């Protein structure tokens, strides 16, 4: 199964879980993107691989003209509820927009799935010179012991699915690319969940959603067991899932760099 197959199959099966159980992004992270990418009334912004619209919704108060591009129908159907947002079927490697047509591109918890070189070429193509690119990820905080136990278990099912924590996606940002160097900030974020919410959160992970049903249920039972018996959680009816939210941003150069 290819990386794209894992993503398509997993997010097709887990679209509802993604919408229900994935966290939003912290306000401070969104405010940084809005400020650094100059997002506001009069700007045109592309949310690339928009999923169910977790990031798109947070940009709506800016009054920018928003375009959400998402390839998976089970995810894209959630975007239809966002009034005033133009929703398109497409991928990062074949963005369905004309050249120099947007002022900013944002990507929420998705860039590591892209074919980096092809995606950056497409992003550079649709961005106006001087336009901004913002990338954001919510990563469970593995310094919390019970979170590390559960995500360690989840990681045994990763197969060939890419990860963002190893920063391999950064290799696409070469000096000769038409982008200035990436800048980065990190924010703390917290999500309140009950046990069912935690199960849906784990189930929303693409390579978990795409597992054979028996194998997936076996893993989810192990997650329940950790949540019910871990010393840090035994007396807790509500769980606080802590995240590290990493934000990266840069500008498209006004002029191309020499190769």
N, C-alpha and C positions, 0 to 999 in steps of 0.2 A: 504494500500500500504506500503510495507516494505521500509526501507532506501535504500536497493540495488535496489528495483523497481523504486524509485524516481530518483536515480542517472542514471540508465539505460535508463528510459523513457525520463528524462529531457535532458541528454546529447546526446541521439539519435536524439531528436528533435532540440536541440540547438547547434549541433556541428559546423555548419557554422557560427552562431552568435558568438560562443566562439572564433573561429579563427579570425573573423573579428573585434570583439569589445573588447576582453579582452586585458589588457595591457601586455606588456612584463615585465621583472623584471629589477630593476635598476642595472646598471653596478657594483656599489660598492658591492651590495649583492652577485652577481655572483662571483666577484673577491674574496670575503671572502670565499665562498664555495670552489672555486678552490684551494685557498691557504690552508684552514684548512683541506680539504679532500685529499690534495695532488693529485689533478686531473691534468693529463698531458700526454704527449706522453709516451706510454708504459703502461698506466693504463687502466683498463676495468671498465666502469661505467654504472650502471643501472639507467635509469630514469623510476621510477615506477609510474604507472597511468599517463603516459606521456601526455594524452590528445591530443591536436593537435600539440604538440611539442614546446610550448612557451619556456620552459626551455631547452629542448634538443638543439634547434638552438643555444642558447647562449653558450653551452658547445662545440660546434663543433670546434671553433678556438683553443681549447686546444690540438687537435690532439689525444685525448683519443679515445679508441674504445668504441663506444656508443651503448647501447641496450635500446630500448624503449618498455616497456610493457604497453599495454592499452587494456581494455576489451571491449570498446564500438566501434563497427565498424565505426559509423559516425564520431567519433573522430580519430580513427586509420588511416582512409584513408588519412588524411592530413599528416601523418608521412611518407607516401610513397614517398613524394617529397624530403626527406632529404637524400641526397647522402651519402652512406657509413654507415648509421645508420641501425642496425639490428632491425627490428620491429616484435614484437611477441604479440599474443593474450594471455592474462593472467590477473590474479588478484593479489593483494597484499597478499591474503591468500593462494594462490597456485601459487607461482612464477615459471615459466617454465624454470628454470635454475638449473644446478647441484650444489652440495655443494661447498662452498669456491671458487666460480668462478669469483667474481668481487671484485674490490678494493674499490669501493664506490657505495653508493645508494643515489639518490636524489629524493625528492618528492615535486612537485610544486602544492600548493593549493589543496591538495587531502588527506592528512593523516587523517583528521577528518572523512572522509568517510569510513575508514578501520575498520575492527574488530581488535582493537589495539593489543591484546595479540597474536592472530594468525598471524597478519601481522609482528609483531616484531620477532616472532619465525622464520618466513620465511626469513625475512631480515637478521637475525643473521646466518641462515643456508647458504645463498648464499654469505655472506661477508667473505672474508678472515680475519683471526685474525689480529686485529689492523686496519682493514678497517673502513672507515668513513661513517656516515649517516648524510644527510643534509635535513632539511625540510624548506620550504619557503612558505609564504602566502602574497598575496597582499590584504589588507583590505581597503575599502573606509574609508577615514578619517571623522569620525562622529563629529569631532569638527567644521567642516564646515557646516553652518546652512542649506543650500539647500541640501547638501548630506545627512545630518541627516533626513531631511524631506522625501526625496525619499526612503532612505533605511529603514526608519521607516514604510513607506507604504508597501514596498516589504516584510518586516518581518511579516506582517499580513498574508502572504500566505505560510509561512515556513512549516506549519504542523509538521511532525516528522523529517524533514531534519536536520542533525546535523550541528553544527556551530563550528568554530575553536576559536572564540573569548572567549568562556567561559573556554577554556583550559582543557575541560574534556578529550580530547585525551591524555593528559599527564599522565593520570592514568595508562596507559599501561607501562610506564617507571618505573618499580619497581626496588628497590635496587638489587634484586636477578637476574634481567635480565642481559644478557651478554653485557651490554652497560655501558660506563662511564656516569656520570651525563651530562645532556644537558647543553649546553651553548647557549646564546641568544644575538642577536643584532637587532636593529631596524633602518630602513632607511626610508627617505622620498622619495616619487615617485609621478610623475605627468603625466597625460594623457590628451592630447588635443582632444576634441570631438566636433562635431556639434550635433544638436538635434537628427538627425537620428542615429548618432553613439551612443548617450546616450540610445536611445530606444533599439538598438541592444545589448548594454552592459547589460541592465536590462533583456532583453529577453534571454541572454546567461546563466542566473542563472537557475540551473537545476529545482528547484521547481516552477519557473515561466514558463519555457518552457513546463513543463508537465501539466500545468493547462488546463482545457477545453477551447477551442478557445474563446468563448464569455467572460469568466471570465478573460482570459489573456488580451484580447483587452480592456476590461473595465479598468483593472489596468494600462495598457500602456497609455491610454488616461489620466488617473489621473497623471501619470508621466509627460506627455507632458504639462499638465496644470500647474504643479509645475514649470517646467522649463521655461515656457513662462510668468509666472506671479510673480515668487518669486522676492522680492525686490533686492536681490543680483545679479540677472541674467537678468533683463529686458532689459538692453542695450547690452547684450553680444551675439554676433553671434557665437563665439566659447566658449566652456565650458572647464574649467580646472578641471578635476576630480583628487583630491588629494588622495593619498594612504599612508597608513602605511605598510611598507613591513617588516614583522617579519621573521627572520632567526634563526633557531635552528640547532645545530649540536652536534655530539658526536662521539666517537670511539667505535668499538666493542672491548671488552677486549681480550687480548691475551690468557687469561685463564678464564674458567668459575668461577663465584662466587659460594660459597657454598650456598645451598638452605636454 
